[in-house]
């Protein structure tokens, strides 16, 4: 799984701040350890301005004790077995492993030479390598040795958008200023011919069958559907909910969910490309990241505010549950699968 963050004031606008990471300590019988003992899926929320990660029990819809990052978490990815959640932390750049069984942060993996422009993160399906977007490059990091690889140079800025094919052979990186998606051959770390035809692409999500990508537009309410078999871009889909921010795909591959700066989440039928009725999640506030429960019944949507919260949305009825308070300016969210 993957997730990424966009900074407030950038294309699709969300915050980042700074620094290194420290691991919290949980003693036996502590609230953190009791929360970690839950057998239901846990959602992890990046609170960029609070420099913490909030774990949420997706069954009880309650938040557990925050996990200290001592810097701004902006993106997530998980190991293939779901036992480790990786948090991308800005300035100095690092990847912090979080044990999803204990909710403890481990020793940070330093990204050598990283700037404060870190945004996006994915992990290969074999769990060996992370790829991080930074400015005009993508940086490979060996998760087994902690060694930073040679950056992969791109032509234009990347504002976080990155995804990887299910077979692990191809990265898809959003070149926002170029209006394109750049495929990268993972075996050689070589960029291939960009898929052009977009205005200001931001987030990207790929369907489970690997055939289609959905890409948000950071300038308006449009979403692009890309056929990855022939690299063609369809007519943009209008979500009618101000600027499109993030996109996620339901586990069954039938629906794309798009969050917006207007506080809405819009479902899109993947087979037809038709947008459904927007669901109002927040009033006067921007929605951020979306994570969907493994059973596909509930979307957890972050709301980007100083007193941040997460709204569980029942996807069958389109109704909101009780907001779950988290930290300041939450954006990225992930529910690791096991």
N, C-alpha and C positions, 0 to 999 in steps of 0.2 A: 504494500500500500504506500501511498505517498501523500504528501501534503505540502503546501508552500505558503509563504506570506508575502504580501505586497505592502510597501511602506505608505503611510499617510503622506499625501503630497506627491506621490508618484502616480503612474498611469491609473491604476484602479484603487490606489490610495489606502494604505494602512501602515501602522507604525512599527518602527524598530528603534532600539536604543543600543545598549552597549554590553560589554564585558565578559569576563571568564566565568567559569562555572564551579560551584562547590557542591559536594554531595551531602544531602541531609542525612541525619542519623535517626533511625527508628528503633526504640527498645522493644523488647518482648512485651506484648500486651498493650502497646501504644495504639492511639487511634489510627495512625498510618498503617500499622501492621494488621489491625483488625479490618480496616477497609480493604487492604490488599488481599485478604482471605476470601473476598467475595468470589463466587463462582460465575457471576454474570459478566458480560463484556464491560470493559471500562473505556470510557472516552477520555482523551487527554486534550486539554485546552491550553494554548499558548497565550499567556497574559503578558504582552510585550512591555507594557509600562510598569507592571508589578514585578517583572523579572522572575516569574514563577510559572509553574505548570499546575493546573488544577485537574485532578482525576475525578471523573463523574461515574457513579454506578448507573448504568443504563437501565437497570431494572427498577431501582428505587427512585432514580432521577434525583439523587443527592450528591453533592460534592464532598470529597474527602479532604484531608489536610493537604495544603499546597506543597509542591515539591520545589525547593529553592534552586534557581538557576544562576543567581548572582550575575545575571546579564539578560539581555532581551532574547527570548525564544521567538523564532519567526516561522519555523517550519517543522514538520514531522515526517518520518518514515518509520516503517517497522520491519523487523526481521521476518523471514518467511514463516517461522513457527509462531510469531506473535509474542514471543517471550521477552523481546527487547523493543522498546520504542526509542527511536533516535530523535533527539531534539537539536535543531540547528540554532546556535547561539551566536550573536553578533558581537564583534569588537572587544578583544581579539577573537577571531573566528574559531569556533570549535563545534564538534558534534558530541553531544552528551548522551550516553546510553542510559536509559531508565529501565530497570528490571520491572516488568509488568506483573510479576508475582509478588514483589515486596514493595513496590512503589519507591524504590531507592534509586537515586542518581549515582552513576558510576564515575570513573575517572574520565575527564574530557579528552577527546581526540583532537589535538590541535591541527588546524588547517594552515599549513605553512604559507606565509606570504599573503594571507587573506586580508581583504580590506573590510570596510564597514558596509559594503554593497552586497553582502550575502543575502539571498532571498529564498531560493528553492532547493529542495532536497528529495532525492529518490534513492532507493536501495535496490540493487539487482536481485532477481528472484532466487539466486543462489546464496544471497546474504553476505557476499564477500566484499562488495564494493559499493560505496556511496558516491553519488554525483551531486555536486553543489553548484548552483548558478551564482555567478559573481560578475557584475558589470557586463563586460562583453566576452565572457568566457565561461566555460563549464570545467569544474575542478574534480578529478577523480580522487577518492580517498580509499585506501585499502583498510577495511575495517578490522582485519586480522592483525596487521602489523602497525597500523596507525600512520602509515607513510602516505604523504600527499604526492600524487602523481603530477605529471606535466599538464598544465591547463590546456584545454581545447579552445582555441581562439575562434570567435565568431565575429561577424562584421558589425553588428549593432547591439544595443543594450538589451539585456534580458531582465525583465522585472518579475522574476520568480517562476514563470510558467515552465514546468518540466514534468514529463511523464515517461514511463518506460513500457515497452511492449511486454505482454505476458510471457513470451519466450525469452525475454532478456536480451534480445539481439539488437534492438533499436531504441535509442533515446529520441524523444521529440521535445525540442526546446523552442520556446516562444521568443522570437526576435521582435520585440514590441515595435520599435521605431521603424523596422523594415516591413512591418505588416505581414510577417511570414512565420512559418514553423520550419525549423531546421531538423531533419532527421540526422542522427549521428550513429554510425556503425560502432557498436560497443566492442567488437572484437579488435578493431584498429583505432578506436577513438577518432574516427575521421568524419567530419561533416559532409553530408551529401547535398544534393540539389534542394534548395528551400522550396517549400510549398507556399506560394504567394497568393495574393488576392484578398487580404484582410486589411482593415483600416488600422486598428490599434489593439492587436490581440493581447490578452492578459493571462487568464487561467486556462488550463487544458485538462481534460479527463478522457480516458479511453474506455470504450465498452469492453466487457469481459471477453468477447470473442476476438478482440483485437482488430476489428475491421473498420471501426469508426471512431473519430475523435470529435469532441465538442469543445469549442474555444470561445471564451467570452471576449467582448470588445470593451476596452477600458474607456472609450469615449462616449458610448451610448448604450442603448438597451438591446443590442444585437448579440446573437450567438451564431457562430459558424459551425456547420456540420461538415466534417472532412472525411471523404472516403479514402482510407489508408491503403486500399488495394490499388487505386490508380492515382492517388495524390490529388484528387479534385476537391474543390471547395464549392459547396452548394450555395444557393441563394440564402442570405442571412435570415435568421429567424428572429422576429420581434417579440420581446418579452413584455413590453408595455409596463415596465417598472423601473424607469430611470436607468442609471448606468449598471450594466451587468458586472458582477464582481467575481464570484467563484462558481464553480460547477462541480457536481458529483454525479455518479451513475449508480442507480440501484443495483443490488447484487444480481437480480434476474436479468439485467441488461435491457429492461424495457423502458426506463424513464431516466431522463437527465433532469437534475434539479439545479436551478440557477438562482443564486442570491443577488440582491441588488442594493445599491446605495439608497434606495427609497424605502428599505425595510421590508421588501417582499421576497418570497421564494416562488419561482415559476416552474411548474413541471412541463417537460417537453416529451412528447411521444417519440421515442427513438426511431421506430419503424416508419412513421409518417413525417416526422419533423414538425409537427403541429404543436404549438404552445397551448397549454391549458390555462385555466383561470389562476391568476397570481394569488398566493396565500400571504396575507399581511401578517408578518411576524413581529414587527416593531413599528412604532409611530415616531417619525421625526428622527430616526437613527438608522445607521447603515448596518446591514447584515454583512457578515463576513464568511468564514468557512462553514462547510457543511460536511457532516459525517453521518453515515446511514448505518443503522443497526444491522448486524449480520442477517437477521430474519427479514429485513427489508420493510419493516412496519413503521419505523420511526426515524425521522431526520432530526439531528441535533445541530442547531444553527447558532453560531456565535453572533452577538450584537456588539458592535465596536463602539464602546462608550467608556467614560471614566469609571463609572460604576458598571462594569461589564456583566453580562449574563448570557446564558445559553437557553434557547427555547426548544423544547422537544415538540416536534410536529407530527401528529398522527397522519400518515400518508394516505390511509384509506378514506378518512373523513375530511382531511385538510384542516383540522382544528389544532389549536395550540394548547400545550400543557402549561403548567405553572413554570415561570422562568426560574432558572437555577443560577443564583449569584456566583460569580467567579471573580477574577482580578480585573485590573485596569486594562482597557483596550485589548480584549481578546480577539484573535483572528484565527490562526490555524487550529484545526481540530482533527483528531484521528481516532478511530476505533480499530485496534489491531485485530486481525482474524487469526484463529488458531487452527 
